[in-house]
Amino acid sequence: MQFIDRAEIQVVAGKGGDGMVAFRREKYVPAGGPSGGNGGRGGSVFLVAVESLQTLLDFQYNRIFKGENGKKGGPKNMTGASGDDRAIEVPCGTVVYDALTGELLADLVAPEQTFCAAKGGKGGLGNKCFLTNSNRAPDYATLGGEGEQKFLRLELKLLAEVGIIGLPNAGKSTLISALSAARPKIADYPFTTLIPNLGVVRKPTGDGTVFADIPGLIEGAHAGAGLGYEFCGTSNGRGCCCI
């Protein structure tokens, strides 16, 4: 049995810093020439798989992630500082899709596996880069490149060997809390459970079986009644906030 936790996010890489127009001005150096530095690279946005996370729920509240912009080039041939990269931690088992095209971009299954979701823009060139024998005093520079922007759909594949299904308030959460160390919310009103709760039931052999407490299913769930039959961090009345 497989459940998919979903979220949509926007990643925006940093813009590259602009190149600078400057000329060397020093005493006893009558023809110092151009000395404008290059701009710094924009910060990229990376997704990093970690074992400490088990859900994509955090992305229901924080959806936009940006890399830092690169700094402008300086005089005296000084290159601007590169923008800091942004690392976003996701659970192992996260599949990354382009939200607009549906293209599969990455499948992060191993701890510390990394995917560059948006590449930072290149830094612009200072006027020192345009010095030639025929152009001894270039008075122009280039702007920094724009960073990539993408809308991503994240899907977390959660696997369970046993699913506990039934009507609302049938005691499913109580059962999984008694069988395992899972502590789902238990209350005396319908649809207390909004997302599948996983619990590991230990066997005498030492290994375990993964149980899933499924949110209550009622007649017409396939058409969106109740919580429907797709589940993620929150509900919009049709079962999945990403629909």
NORCORTA-V23470 format. One record per pair of residues at least 4 apart in sequence whose ideal C-beta (glycine too) atoms are under 7 Angstrom apart, sorted by the first residue. I is the first residue (numbers start at 1). GAP is how many residues later the second one is. D is the distance in whole Angstrom. If there is no record, write none. Layout:
i={I & I}
gap={GAP & GAP}
d={D & D}
//
This chain:
i={1 & 1 & 1 & 2 & 2 & 3 & 3 & 3 & 3 & 4 & 4 & 4 & 5 & 5 & 5 & 5 & 5 & 5 & 6 & 6 & 6 & 6 & 6 & 6 & 6 & 7 & 7 & 7 & 7 & 7 & 8 & 8 & 8 & 8 & 8 & 8 & 9 & 9 & 9 & 9 & 9 & 10 & 10 & 10 & 11 & 11 & 11 & 11 & 11 & 11 & 12 & 12 & 12 & 12 & 12 & 13 & 13 & 13 & 13 & 13 & 13 & 13 & 13 & 13 & 13 & 13 & 14 & 14 & 14 & 14 & 14 & 14 & 14 & 14 & 14 & 14 & 15 & 15 & 15 & 15 & 15 & 15 & 15 & 16 & 16 & 16 & 16 & 16 & 16 & 16 & 16 & 16 & 16 & 16 & 16 & 17 & 17 & 17 & 17 & 17 & 17 & 17 & 17 & 17 & 17 & 17 & 18 & 18 & 18 & 18 & 18 & 18 & 18 & 19 & 19 & 19 & 19 & 19 & 19 & 19 & 19 & 19 & 20 & 20 & 20 & 20 & 20 & 20 & 20 & 20 & 21 & 21 & 21 & 21 & 21 & 22 & 22 & 22 & 23 & 23 & 23 & 23 & 24 & 24 & 24 & 24 & 25 & 26 & 33 & 33 & 34 & 34 & 34 & 34 & 34 & 35 & 35 & 35 & 35 & 36 & 36 & 36 & 36 & 36 & 36 & 37 & 37 & 37 & 37 & 37 & 37 & 37 & 38 & 38 & 38 & 38 & 38 & 38 & 38 & 38 & 39 & 39 & 39 & 39 & 39 & 39 & 39 & 39 & 40 & 40 & 40 & 40 & 40 & 40 & 40 & 40 & 41 & 41 & 41 & 41 & 41 & 41 & 42 & 42 & 42 & 42 & 42 & 42 & 42 & 42 & 43 & 43 & 43 & 43 & 43 & 43 & 43 & 44 & 44 & 44 & 44 & 44 & 44 & 45 & 45 & 45 & 45 & 45 & 45 & 46 & 46 & 46 & 46 & 46 & 46 & 46 & 47 & 47 & 47 & 47 & 47 & 47 & 48 & 48 & 48 & 48 & 48 & 49 & 49 & 49 & 49 & 49 & 49 & 49 & 49 & 50 & 50 & 51 & 51 & 53 & 53 & 53 & 54 & 55 & 55 & 55 & 56 & 56 & 56 & 56 & 57 & 58 & 59 & 59 & 60 & 60 & 60 & 65 & 65 & 66 & 67 & 67 & 67 & 67 & 67 & 67 & 68 & 68 & 69 & 70 & 70 & 70 & 70 & 70 & 71 & 71 & 72 & 73 & 73 & 73 & 73 & 74 & 74 & 77 & 80 & 83 & 90 & 90 & 90 & 91 & 92 & 92 & 92 & 92 & 93 & 93 & 93 & 94 & 94 & 94 & 95 & 95 & 95 & 96 & 96 & 96 & 96 & 96 & 96 & 97 & 97 & 97 & 97 & 97 & 97 & 97 & 98 & 98 & 98 & 98 & 98 & 99 & 99 & 99 & 100 & 106 & 108 & 108 & 109 & 117 & 117 & 118 & 118 & 118 & 118 & 119 & 119 & 120 & 121 & 121 & 121 & 121 & 122 & 122 & 123 & 124 & 124 & 124 & 124 & 125 & 125 & 125 & 126 & 127 & 127 & 127 & 127 & 130 & 130 & 130 & 131 & 131 & 131 & 158 & 158 & 159 & 160 & 160 & 160 & 160 & 161 & 161 & 162 & 162 & 162 & 163 & 163 & 164 & 164 & 164 & 164 & 164 & 164 & 164 & 165 & 165 & 166 & 166 & 166 & 167 & 167 & 168 & 168 & 168 & 168 & 169 & 171 & 172 & 172 & 172 & 173 & 173 & 173 & 173 & 173 & 173 & 173 & 174 & 174 & 175 & 176 & 176 & 176 & 176 & 176 & 176 & 176 & 177 & 177 & 177 & 177 & 179 & 179 & 179 & 180 & 180 & 180 & 180 & 181 & 182 & 182 & 182 & 184 & 184 & 184 & 185 & 185 & 186 & 187 & 190 & 191 & 191 & 191 & 191 & 193 & 193 & 193 & 193 & 194 & 194 & 194 & 195 & 195 & 195 & 195 & 196 & 196 & 196 & 196 & 196 & 197 & 198 & 198 & 199 & 200 & 200 & 201 & 201 & 201 & 202 & 203 & 203 & 203 & 215 & 215 & 216 & 217 & 217 & 218 & 218 & 219 & 220 & 221 & 221 & 221 & 221 & 222 & 224 & 224 & 224 & 227 & 227 & 227 & 228 & 228 & 228 & 229 & 230 & 230 & 231 & 231 & 232 & 232 & 232 & 233 & 234 & 235 & 235 & 236 & 238}
gap={159 & 162 & 211 & 155 & 157 & 155 & 193 & 209 & 228 & 151 & 152 & 153 & 50 & 51 & 151 & 153 & 227 & 228 & 50 & 147 & 148 & 149 & 226 & 234 & 236 & 49 & 52 & 53 & 147 & 226 & 55 & 91 & 143 & 144 & 145 & 234 & 50 & 54 & 56 & 143 & 145 & 53 & 54 & 141 & 34 & 54 & 106 & 107 & 139 & 141 & 52 & 54 & 106 & 135 & 137 & 29 & 30 & 31 & 32 & 54 & 105 & 106 & 107 & 108 & 134 & 135 & 28 & 29 & 53 & 54 & 55 & 56 & 69 & 106 & 107 & 133 & 27 & 54 & 55 & 106 & 129 & 131 & 132 & 23 & 24 & 25 & 26 & 54 & 104 & 105 & 106 & 107 & 108 & 128 & 129 & 22 & 23 & 52 & 53 & 54 & 55 & 56 & 63 & 106 & 107 & 127 & 21 & 54 & 55 & 106 & 123 & 125 & 126 & 17 & 19 & 20 & 54 & 105 & 106 & 107 & 122 & 123 & 16 & 17 & 52 & 53 & 54 & 55 & 106 & 121 & 15 & 106 & 118 & 119 & 120 & 13 & 14 & 53 & 9 & 10 & 11 & 12 & 5 & 8 & 9 & 11 & 7 & 6 & 98 & 103 & 93 & 94 & 97 & 103 & 104 & 40 & 41 & 42 & 93 & 37 & 39 & 90 & 91 & 92 & 105 & 36 & 37 & 40 & 41 & 42 & 43 & 89 & 35 & 41 & 42 & 85 & 86 & 87 & 88 & 91 & 31 & 32 & 33 & 34 & 41 & 84 & 85 & 105 & 30 & 31 & 39 & 40 & 41 & 42 & 43 & 83 & 29 & 41 & 42 & 79 & 81 & 82 & 25 & 27 & 28 & 41 & 78 & 79 & 102 & 105 & 24 & 25 & 40 & 41 & 42 & 43 & 77 & 23 & 41 & 72 & 74 & 75 & 76 & 20 & 22 & 41 & 43 & 72 & 73 & 39 & 41 & 42 & 68 & 69 & 70 & 71 & 41 & 43 & 49 & 61 & 68 & 70 & 39 & 40 & 41 & 64 & 66 & 41 & 43 & 45 & 59 & 61 & 62 & 63 & 64 & 39 & 61 & 41 & 60 & 36 & 37 & 38 & 37 & 36 & 101 & 178 & 35 & 98 & 100 & 177 & 176 & 4 & 4 & 95 & 173 & 174 & 181 & 21 & 23 & 20 & 16 & 18 & 19 & 51 & 53 & 80 & 15 & 16 & 14 & 10 & 12 & 13 & 53 & 74 & 9 & 10 & 8 & 5 & 6 & 7 & 53 & 4 & 6 & 51 & 43 & 37 & 4 & 18 & 64 & 65 & 16 & 17 & 18 & 19 & 16 & 63 & 64 & 14 & 60 & 62 & 12 & 60 & 62 & 9 & 10 & 12 & 19 & 56 & 58 & 5 & 6 & 7 & 8 & 55 & 56 & 58 & 4 & 5 & 7 & 52 & 54 & 52 & 53 & 54 & 51 & 9 & 5 & 7 & 4 & 33 & 35 & 29 & 30 & 31 & 32 & 28 & 29 & 27 & 23 & 24 & 25 & 26 & 22 & 23 & 21 & 17 & 18 & 19 & 20 & 4 & 16 & 17 & 15 & 11 & 12 & 13 & 14 & 5 & 8 & 10 & 4 & 5 & 7 & 38 & 40 & 51 & 38 & 50 & 51 & 52 & 48 & 49 & 47 & 49 & 50 & 49 & 51 & 8 & 11 & 12 & 47 & 48 & 49 & 50 & 49 & 52 & 4 & 6 & 50 & 49 & 51 & 22 & 23 & 48 & 50 & 21 & 4 & 4 & 41 & 42 & 4 & 11 & 13 & 19 & 20 & 24 & 40 & 4 & 12 & 4 & 4 & 6 & 8 & 21 & 23 & 35 & 37 & 5 & 6 & 7 & 9 & 20 & 22 & 32 & 19 & 20 & 21 & 31 & 18 & 15 & 16 & 17 & 9 & 13 & 29 & 7 & 8 & 6 & 5 & 26 & 24 & 25 & 35 & 36 & 4 & 20 & 22 & 23 & 21 & 33 & 41 & 20 & 36 & 37 & 38 & 16 & 17 & 18 & 19 & 35 & 16 & 12 & 14 & 12 & 8 & 10 & 7 & 8 & 10 & 6 & 4 & 5 & 6 & 12 & 16 & 10 & 4 & 12 & 7 & 8 & 6 & 5 & 4 & 5 & 7 & 8 & 7 & 4 & 14 & 15 & 4 & 8 & 12 & 10 & 11 & 12 & 10 & 9 & 10 & 8 & 9 & 8 & 9 & 10 & 8 & 7 & 4 & 6 & 5 & 5}
d={5 & 5 & 6 & 6 & 6 & 5 & 5 & 7 & 6 & 5 & 7 & 6 & 6 & 5 & 4 & 6 & 5 & 7 & 7 & 7 & 7 & 5 & 5 & 7 & 4 & 4 & 4 & 6 & 5 & 7 & 7 & 5 & 7 & 7 & 5 & 6 & 6 & 5 & 6 & 5 & 7 & 6 & 5 & 5 & 4 & 5 & 5 & 4 & 5 & 6 & 7 & 5 & 6 & 6 & 5 & 6 & 7 & 5 & 5 & 5 & 4 & 6 & 4 & 7 & 3 & 5 & 3 & 4 & 4 & 5 & 4 & 6 & 4 & 5 & 7 & 5 & 5 & 5 & 7 & 5 & 5 & 6 & 5 & 5 & 7 & 6 & 5 & 5 & 7 & 4 & 5 & 4 & 6 & 3 & 5 & 3 & 4 & 7 & 4 & 5 & 5 & 6 & 4 & 5 & 7 & 5 & 5 & 5 & 7 & 5 & 7 & 5 & 5 & 6 & 5 & 5 & 5 & 4 & 5 & 4 & 3 & 5 & 4 & 6 & 6 & 4 & 6 & 7 & 5 & 6 & 5 & 5 & 6 & 6 & 5 & 5 & 4 & 4 & 6 & 7 & 6 & 6 & 6 & 3 & 6 & 4 & 6 & 6 & 6 & 7 & 4 & 5 & 5 & 7 & 6 & 6 & 5 & 5 & 6 & 6 & 7 & 3 & 4 & 6 & 6 & 3 & 5 & 5 & 4 & 5 & 7 & 5 & 5 & 5 & 7 & 5 & 7 & 6 & 5 & 7 & 5 & 7 & 6 & 5 & 5 & 3 & 4 & 5 & 3 & 5 & 6 & 4 & 5 & 4 & 6 & 5 & 5 & 4 & 7 & 5 & 6 & 5 & 6 & 6 & 5 & 5 & 3 & 4 & 7 & 5 & 3 & 4 & 3 & 5 & 5 & 6 & 5 & 5 & 5 & 6 & 6 & 5 & 4 & 6 & 5 & 5 & 7 & 5 & 4 & 6 & 5 & 7 & 5 & 7 & 6 & 6 & 5 & 5 & 6 & 6 & 5 & 5 & 5 & 7 & 5 & 7 & 5 & 6 & 5 & 6 & 4 & 6 & 6 & 7 & 5 & 5 & 6 & 6 & 5 & 6 & 7 & 4 & 6 & 7 & 7 & 7 & 7 & 6 & 5 & 6 & 4 & 6 & 6 & 7 & 4 & 5 & 7 & 6 & 6 & 6 & 6 & 6 & 5 & 7 & 5 & 6 & 3 & 4 & 5 & 6 & 6 & 5 & 5 & 6 & 4 & 4 & 5 & 7 & 6 & 5 & 5 & 4 & 7 & 6 & 6 & 6 & 4 & 6 & 6 & 6 & 7 & 6 & 7 & 6 & 6 & 6 & 5 & 5 & 6 & 5 & 5 & 5 & 7 & 5 & 4 & 7 & 6 & 6 & 6 & 6 & 7 & 6 & 6 & 7 & 4 & 7 & 7 & 4 & 6 & 7 & 7 & 4 & 6 & 4 & 6 & 4 & 5 & 6 & 7 & 6 & 6 & 6 & 4 & 7 & 5 & 7 & 5 & 5 & 6 & 4 & 5 & 4 & 7 & 4 & 5 & 6 & 4 & 5 & 4 & 4 & 6 & 5 & 5 & 5 & 6 & 6 & 5 & 6 & 4 & 7 & 7 & 7 & 6 & 7 & 7 & 7 & 6 & 5 & 6 & 4 & 5 & 5 & 6 & 5 & 7 & 5 & 5 & 5 & 6 & 6 & 6 & 7 & 5 & 6 & 5 & 6 & 4 & 6 & 7 & 6 & 6 & 4 & 6 & 3 & 7 & 6 & 6 & 7 & 5 & 7 & 6 & 4 & 5 & 7 & 6 & 7 & 5 & 6 & 6 & 6 & 6 & 5 & 7 & 6 & 5 & 5 & 4 & 6 & 6 & 6 & 7 & 7 & 5 & 6 & 3 & 6 & 5 & 6 & 7 & 5 & 7 & 3 & 6 & 4 & 6 & 5 & 7 & 7 & 5 & 6 & 7 & 6 & 7 & 6 & 6 & 6 & 5 & 7 & 6 & 7 & 6 & 7 & 5 & 7 & 7 & 5 & 6 & 6 & 7 & 6 & 4 & 6 & 6 & 5 & 4 & 6 & 6 & 5 & 6 & 5 & 6 & 6 & 7 & 5 & 6 & 7 & 5 & 7 & 6 & 5 & 7 & 3 & 5 & 6 & 6 & 5 & 6 & 5 & 4 & 6 & 7 & 6 & 5 & 5 & 2 & 7 & 6 & 5 & 4 & 6 & 7 & 5 & 6 & 6 & 7 & 5 & 6 & 6 & 5 & 5}
//
